[in-house]
């Protein structure tokens, strides 16, 4: 199984993603490793900590508890802590039972180490039988076994506030030259054109810029092969990506690598920055009364000959192979796969996530309608840097990109070091 090779039609039929971020610390709280303790509440380790997303997860767990005698408990962990601690969770003697995370290559990397519970019988449920072939394939490990239950998807784009663009007298661009002109206009008005939010523990958001520039310059197929180690990060084709990036560096918020994306979201909403390349999960940190004013445009086309690709990540759940509550875990996952459960999450969060279940209703907002069309118009779909590679490769991108922002003239050495770091991951 490799989601990177799904056809456009198959991929568009079923992408899903729950949001991001979270709270608390990365402690392992479950006692599920004791096989004698087969009963009790299923423990859910979640990385969804922005206020609306966390509230939605609480609603979801509460609704499951009302279904019958089975219950689940929720532990929320900051997203970056969650990512770095996930291997520890899964290999601990007493791991949490169920986890919010990603399908595709990320889940497969854990499945190959026999850390994930096989879910073939879960996928025999009436609800999951309705899911698209794309999602079926995306959730199947290279072993041929199902290891993931997808629930929602979302998209990335250049987000802005409609009222701010109207006030500034600017319009969304379509081409790269239009985009540079927009940046010039915003800068002339004293506005930092582009927010980033790659500081704190959210350096990973900058990878979206690398992803989009690469799929616009070199195409999605090259991008996937690069992340799979079939090309080098110091390849001349990658250098072209950074040459384009240099053209827009003067327009980034000077604080972009110093503040996390949550603070960058605030700057965007307050009009201190003009736009931001981000996933719709950022709206979970936005006030509800601002959602109607949020809009987006697709990352500008650079080369019209390159097939149009967009980032549309899928999220959901996998479970520990070491759980002592296998029956309870599978029951909980079957519930999470239902239209009811996904509608509860969508309603409780910002409403920008789109459910995977074909019978589940999305929020129906203009933004979501536009997002669906945005994904449907793409010739190809990618997910995100670590999702198309691995969690282990993500820090190599974080280090390289932050170094590039700090010293753009050193791009050649940055790329050489990135390749050396990546080879260590690929060779592990």
C-alpha positions as CSV (number, residue, x, y, z in Angstrom):
1,X,0.0,0.0,0.0
2,X,1.2,3.4,-0.9
3,X,-1.2,6.4,-0.9
4,X,1.3,8.3,-3.1
5,X,0.3,6.3,-6.1
6,X,-3.4,6.6,-5.8
7,X,-5.2,7.9,-8.9
8,X,-6.8,11.3,-8.7
9,X,-10.3,9.9,-8.8
10,X,-9.6,7.4,-6.1
11,X,-7.8,9.9,-3.8
12,X,-10.5,12.5,-4.2
13,X,-13.1,10.0,-3.2
14,X,-12.0,9.8,0.4
15,X,-9.6,12.1,2.1
16,X,-10.0,12.9,5.8
17,X,-8.4,14.7,8.6
18,X,-9.0,15.7,12.1
19,X,-7.2,18.9,13.2
20,X,-3.9,19.3,15.0
21,X,-2.3,20.7,18.2
22,X,-3.0,19.8,21.9
23,X,-2.4,20.3,25.6
24,X,-0.8,18.8,28.7
25,X,2.3,16.6,28.8
26,X,3.2,13.4,27.1
27,X,2.6,11.1,30.0
28,X,1.4,7.5,29.4
29,X,-1.6,6.9,31.6
30,X,-3.1,3.6,30.4
31,X,-2.8,0.3,32.2
32,X,-3.9,-1.5,29.1
33,X,-0.6,-3.4,28.8
34,X,-1.8,-5.8,31.5
35,X,-3.6,-8.4,29.5
36,X,-5.6,-9.3,32.7
37,X,-7.2,-5.9,32.6
38,X,-9.3,-6.5,29.5
39,X,-12.2,-4.4,30.8
40,X,-12.4,-0.8,31.8
41,X,-12.5,2.4,29.8
42,X,-10.5,2.6,26.5
43,X,-7.8,5.3,26.7
44,X,-7.7,7.8,23.9
45,X,-4.5,9.8,23.4
46,X,-5.3,12.9,21.4
47,X,-3.1,15.7,19.9
48,X,-6.2,17.9,19.4
49,X,-5.8,20.7,21.9
50,X,-7.0,23.9,20.4
51,X,-10.1,25.0,22.4
52,X,-12.8,24.0,19.8
53,X,-11.1,20.8,18.8
54,X,-10.6,19.7,22.3
55,X,-14.2,20.4,23.2
56,X,-15.3,18.4,20.1
57,X,-13.2,15.5,21.3
58,X,-14.8,15.6,24.7
59,X,-18.3,15.6,23.1
60,X,-17.2,12.6,21.0
61,X,-16.0,10.6,24.0
62,X,-19.2,11.5,26.0
63,X,-21.4,10.5,23.1
64,X,-19.7,7.1,22.9
65,X,-20.3,6.6,26.6
66,X,-24.0,7.0,26.1
67,X,-24.1,4.2,23.5
68,X,-24.0,1.4,26.1
69,X,-21.8,0.1,28.9
70,X,-18.5,0.8,27.1
71,X,-16.6,4.0,27.9
72,X,-13.5,5.9,26.8
73,X,-11.3,8.4,28.5
74,X,-9.5,11.3,26.8
75,X,-5.9,12.5,27.4
76,X,-4.9,15.5,25.3
77,X,-1.2,16.2,24.6
78,X,0.5,19.1,22.8
79,X,0.9,18.2,19.1
80,X,4.7,18.5,18.9
81,X,5.1,16.6,22.1
82,X,2.7,14.0,20.9
83,X,4.7,13.5,17.6
84,X,8.0,13.1,19.4
85,X,6.6,10.9,22.1
86,X,4.5,8.6,19.9
87,X,7.2,6.0,19.5
88,X,7.6,5.9,23.3
89,X,3.8,5.6,23.8
90,X,3.6,2.7,21.3
91,X,6.6,0.8,22.7
92,X,5.8,1.3,26.4
93,X,4.8,-1.6,28.7
94,X,1.4,0.1,29.4
95,X,0.5,2.1,26.3
96,X,-2.6,4.2,25.7
97,X,-5.1,2.2,23.6
98,X,-6.1,4.5,20.8
99,X,-4.4,7.5,19.2
100,X,-5.3,10.4,16.9
101,X,-2.8,10.4,14.0
102,X,-2.2,9.8,10.3
103,X,-2.7,7.0,7.8
104,X,-0.5,6.2,4.8
105,X,3.2,6.1,5.1
106,X,3.2,7.3,8.7
107,X,0.9,4.5,10.0
108,X,2.7,2.0,7.9
109,X,6.1,2.9,9.4
110,X,4.7,1.9,12.8
111,X,2.8,-1.1,11.5
112,X,6.1,-2.5,10.0
113,X,7.4,-2.6,13.6
114,X,4.4,-4.5,14.7
115,X,3.3,-1.7,16.9
116,X,-0.3,-1.2,15.6
117,X,-3.3,-3.4,16.2
118,X,-4.7,-5.1,13.0
119,X,-8.2,-3.8,12.2
120,X,-9.3,-6.1,9.4
121,X,-12.4,-7.1,11.3
122,X,-13.2,-3.5,12.2
123,X,-13.2,-2.7,8.5
124,X,-15.9,-5.4,8.0
125,X,-18.4,-3.1,9.9
126,X,-21.3,-1.8,7.8
127,X,-20.1,1.8,8.0
128,X,-16.5,1.2,6.9
129,X,-17.7,-1.0,4.0
130,X,-19.3,2.3,2.6
131,X,-15.9,4.1,2.6
132,X,-14.1,4.8,-0.7
133,X,-11.5,2.6,-2.3
134,X,-9.0,5.5,-1.8
135,X,-9.5,5.4,2.0
136,X,-9.5,1.6,2.1
137,X,-6.1,1.7,0.3
138,X,-4.8,4.6,2.4
139,X,-5.5,2.7,5.6
140,X,-3.9,-0.6,4.5
141,X,-0.4,-1.3,5.6
142,X,2.3,-2.7,3.3
143,X,1.5,-6.1,4.9
144,X,-2.0,-5.9,3.4
145,X,-3.6,-5.5,6.8
146,X,-5.9,-2.6,7.8
147,X,-4.3,-0.5,10.6
148,X,-6.2,2.8,10.5
149,X,-9.7,4.2,10.8
150,X,-10.0,7.6,8.9
151,X,-12.6,10.1,10.1
152,X,-12.2,13.5,8.4
153,X,-10.0,15.5,6.0
154,X,-9.1,19.1,5.5
155,X,-7.1,21.2,3.0
156,X,-4.3,23.7,3.0
157,X,-4.5,27.1,1.3
158,X,-3.5,30.7,1.5
159,X,-6.0,32.0,4.1
160,X,-6.9,35.6,4.7
161,X,-9.8,37.8,6.0
162,X,-12.1,39.1,3.4
163,X,-12.8,42.3,5.2
164,X,-9.0,43.0,5.4
165,X,-8.4,42.4,1.7
166,X,-11.4,44.7,1.0
167,X,-10.0,47.4,3.3
168,X,-6.6,47.2,1.7
169,X,-8.1,47.2,-1.8
170,X,-6.4,43.9,-2.9
171,X,-7.7,40.7,-4.5
172,X,-6.5,37.1,-4.3
173,X,-3.9,36.3,-7.0
174,X,-3.8,33.4,-9.4
175,X,-0.3,33.4,-10.8
176,X,3.1,33.7,-9.1
177,X,3.6,37.2,-10.6
178,X,0.2,38.2,-9.3
179,X,1.2,36.9,-5.9
180,X,4.4,38.9,-5.8
181,X,2.4,42.0,-6.8
182,X,0.0,41.4,-4.0
183,X,2.9,41.1,-1.5
184,X,4.3,44.4,-2.8
185,X,0.9,46.1,-2.3
186,X,0.5,44.8,1.3
187,X,4.0,45.7,2.2
188,X,3.5,49.3,0.9
189,X,0.5,49.6,3.3
190,X,2.7,48.6,6.3
191,X,1.3,45.1,6.5
192,X,3.6,42.0,6.8
193,X,2.3,40.2,3.7
194,X,2.9,36.6,4.8
195,X,2.5,35.1,8.3
196,X,4.3,31.9,9.1
197,X,4.2,30.6,12.7
198,X,7.3,28.3,12.6
199,X,8.5,29.2,16.1
200,X,8.0,27.5,19.4
201,X,7.1,23.9,18.8
202,X,5.5,24.4,15.4
203,X,8.4,24.6,13.1
204,X,6.7,22.0,11.0
205,X,4.2,24.5,9.5
206,X,7.0,25.9,7.3
207,X,7.2,22.5,5.5
208,X,4.0,23.5,3.7
209,X,6.0,26.1,1.9
210,X,8.5,23.5,0.8
211,X,5.7,21.1,-0.2
212,X,3.8,23.6,-2.3
213,X,6.8,25.1,-4.0
214,X,8.1,21.6,-4.9
215,X,4.7,20.4,-6.3
216,X,4.3,23.7,-8.2
217,X,7.9,23.7,-9.6
218,X,8.7,19.9,-9.9
219,X,5.3,18.3,-9.6
220,X,3.7,15.9,-7.1
221,X,5.3,12.7,-8.5
222,X,8.8,14.2,-8.1
223,X,7.9,15.4,-4.6
224,X,6.7,12.0,-3.4
225,X,9.8,10.4,-4.8
226,X,12.0,12.9,-3.1
227,X,10.4,12.2,0.3
228,X,10.9,8.5,-0.4
229,X,14.6,8.9,-0.9
230,X,14.5,8.4,-4.7
231,X,16.0,11.9,-5.2
232,X,18.4,13.9,-3.2
233,X,17.7,17.1,-1.2
234,X,20.8,18.7,-2.7
235,X,19.5,17.9,-6.2
236,X,19.4,20.9,-8.6
237,X,15.6,20.5,-8.9
238,X,15.3,21.1,-5.2
239,X,17.6,24.2,-5.5
240,X,15.0,25.6,-8.0
241,X,12.5,25.3,-5.2
242,X,14.6,27.5,-2.9
243,X,15.4,30.0,-5.6
244,X,11.6,30.6,-5.9
245,X,11.4,30.7,-2.1
246,X,14.0,33.5,-2.0
247,X,11.7,35.6,-4.2
248,X,9.1,35.8,-1.4
249,X,11.4,35.8,1.7
250,X,11.4,39.6,2.0
251,X,7.6,39.5,2.4
252,X,7.4,37.1,5.4
253,X,6.6,38.4,8.9
254,X,10.0,39.1,10.6
255,X,8.6,37.2,13.6
256,X,7.6,34.2,11.5
257,X,10.2,31.8,12.9
258,X,9.9,33.1,16.4
259,X,6.2,32.6,17.1
260,X,4.0,29.4,17.0
261,X,1.2,29.1,14.4
262,X,-1.4,29.9,17.1
263,X,0.2,33.4,17.6
264,X,0.6,33.7,13.8
265,X,-3.2,33.0,13.5
266,X,-3.9,35.9,15.9
267,X,-1.7,38.2,13.9
268,X,-3.6,37.2,10.7
269,X,-7.0,37.7,12.3
270,X,-5.9,41.1,13.7
271,X,-4.6,42.3,10.3
272,X,-0.9,42.5,11.3
273,X,-0.2,40.0,8.5
274,X,-2.1,39.7,5.3
275,X,-2.3,36.0,4.6
276,X,-0.9,32.7,5.7
277,X,-0.3,29.2,4.2
278,X,-2.0,26.9,6.7
279,X,-4.4,24.1,7.1
280,X,-8.0,24.7,8.1
281,X,-7.2,23.4,11.6
282,X,-6.0,26.9,12.3
283,X,-9.7,27.9,12.5
284,X,-10.1,25.9,15.7
285,X,-8.0,28.7,17.3
286,X,-10.1,31.5,15.8
287,X,-13.2,33.1,17.4
288,X,-16.4,31.7,16.1
289,X,-17.5,35.2,15.0
290,X,-14.5,35.5,12.7
291,X,-15.2,32.3,10.7
292,X,-17.6,33.9,8.2
293,X,-14.9,36.4,7.4
294,X,-12.2,33.8,6.6
295,X,-11.5,32.9,3.0
296,X,-8.6,31.3,1.1
297,X,-7.0,31.1,-2.4
298,X,-5.0,28.2,-3.8
299,X,-1.2,28.5,-3.7
300,X,-0.3,30.3,-6.9
301,X,0.6,28.4,-10.0
302,X,4.2,28.8,-11.0
303,X,4.4,26.6,-14.1
304,X,1.2,26.0,-15.9
305,X,2.7,22.8,-17.5
306,X,3.0,21.2,-14.1
307,X,-0.2,19.3,-13.1
308,X,-2.2,21.1,-10.4
309,X,-1.7,19.4,-7.0
310,X,-3.0,20.3,-3.6
311,X,-2.4,19.2,0.0
312,X,-5.4,17.5,1.5
313,X,-4.4,15.4,4.6
314,X,-6.4,12.6,6.1
315,X,-6.6,12.0,9.8
316,X,-8.2,9.5,12.2
317,X,-7.1,6.8,14.6
318,X,-5.0,3.8,15.1
319,X,-4.5,1.5,18.1
320,X,-1.7,0.0,20.0
321,X,-0.9,-3.7,19.3
322,X,-0.1,-4.0,23.0
323,X,-3.6,-3.0,24.2
324,X,-5.2,-5.2,26.8
325,X,-8.6,-4.1,25.7
326,X,-8.8,-5.3,22.1
327,X,-12.5,-5.9,22.1
328,X,-13.2,-2.5,23.6
329,X,-10.8,-0.7,21.3
330,X,-12.4,-2.2,18.2
331,X,-15.9,-1.3,19.4
332,X,-14.7,2.3,20.0
333,X,-13.1,2.5,16.5
334,X,-16.3,1.2,14.9
335,X,-18.1,4.0,16.6
336,X,-15.6,6.6,15.4
337,X,-16.2,5.4,11.9
338,X,-19.9,6.2,12.0
339,X,-21.5,9.2,10.4
340,X,-23.0,10.2,13.8
341,X,-19.5,10.3,15.4
342,X,-18.0,12.4,12.6
343,X,-20.9,14.8,12.6
344,X,-20.4,15.3,16.4
345,X,-16.8,16.2,15.9
346,X,-17.5,18.6,13.0
347,X,-20.3,20.3,14.9
348,X,-18.2,20.7,18.0
349,X,-15.0,22.0,16.3
350,X,-14.7,25.0,13.9
351,X,-16.6,23.0,11.3
352,X,-13.9,23.2,8.7
353,X,-13.1,19.5,8.8
354,X,-14.9,17.3,6.2
355,X,-16.1,13.9,7.3
356,X,-14.9,10.7,5.6
357,X,-18.1,8.8,6.0
358,X,-20.1,9.2,2.7
359,X,-23.4,9.7,4.6
360,X,-22.1,12.2,7.1
361,X,-23.0,15.9,6.7
362,X,-20.3,18.5,6.8
363,X,-21.0,22.0,8.2
364,X,-22.3,23.2,4.9
365,X,-20.6,26.6,5.2
366,X,-19.4,28.5,2.1
367,X,-15.8,28.0,3.2
368,X,-16.3,24.2,3.3
369,X,-18.1,24.1,0.0
370,X,-15.2,26.0,-1.6
371,X,-12.7,23.7,0.1
372,X,-14.4,20.6,-1.3
373,X,-14.3,22.1,-4.8
374,X,-10.7,23.2,-4.3
375,X,-9.6,19.6,-3.6
376,X,-11.9,18.2,-6.3
377,X,-10.2,20.4,-9.0
378,X,-6.7,19.1,-8.2
379,X,-5.1,16.7,-10.7
380,X,-3.2,15.1,-7.8
381,X,-3.3,15.1,-4.0
382,X,-0.4,15.2,-1.5
383,X,-0.8,15.1,2.2
384,X,2.0,16.9,4.1
385,X,5.7,16.5,4.4
386,X,5.8,13.9,7.3
387,X,2.6,12.2,6.1
388,X,4.2,11.6,2.6
389,X,7.5,10.5,4.3
390,X,7.6,9.7,8.0
391,X,7.5,11.4,11.4
392,X,11.2,10.6,11.7
393,X,12.1,12.7,8.6
394,X,10.1,15.8,9.7
395,X,12.8,17.2,12.0
396,X,15.3,17.2,9.1
397,X,12.9,19.5,7.2
398,X,12.4,21.7,10.3
399,X,16.1,22.1,10.8
400,X,16.9,22.8,7.1
401,X,14.1,25.3,6.6
402,X,14.8,27.3,9.8
403,X,18.4,27.5,8.8
404,X,17.4,28.7,5.3
405,X,15.3,31.5,6.8
406,X,18.1,32.5,9.1
407,X,20.7,32.6,6.2
408,X,19.3,32.3,2.7
409,X,22.7,32.7,1.1
410,X,23.8,29.4,2.7
411,X,21.2,27.3,0.8
412,X,23.7,25.0,-0.8
413,X,25.2,23.9,2.5
414,X,21.7,23.7,4.0
415,X,20.6,21.3,1.3
416,X,23.8,19.2,1.6
417,X,23.3,18.9,5.4
418,X,19.6,18.1,4.8
419,X,20.6,15.2,2.5
420,X,23.1,13.8,5.1
421,X,20.4,14.0,7.8
422,X,17.8,12.3,5.6
423,X,20.2,9.5,4.7
424,X,20.5,8.7,8.4
425,X,16.7,8.3,8.6
426,X,16.3,6.3,5.4
427,X,19.2,4.1,6.4
428,X,17.9,3.4,9.9
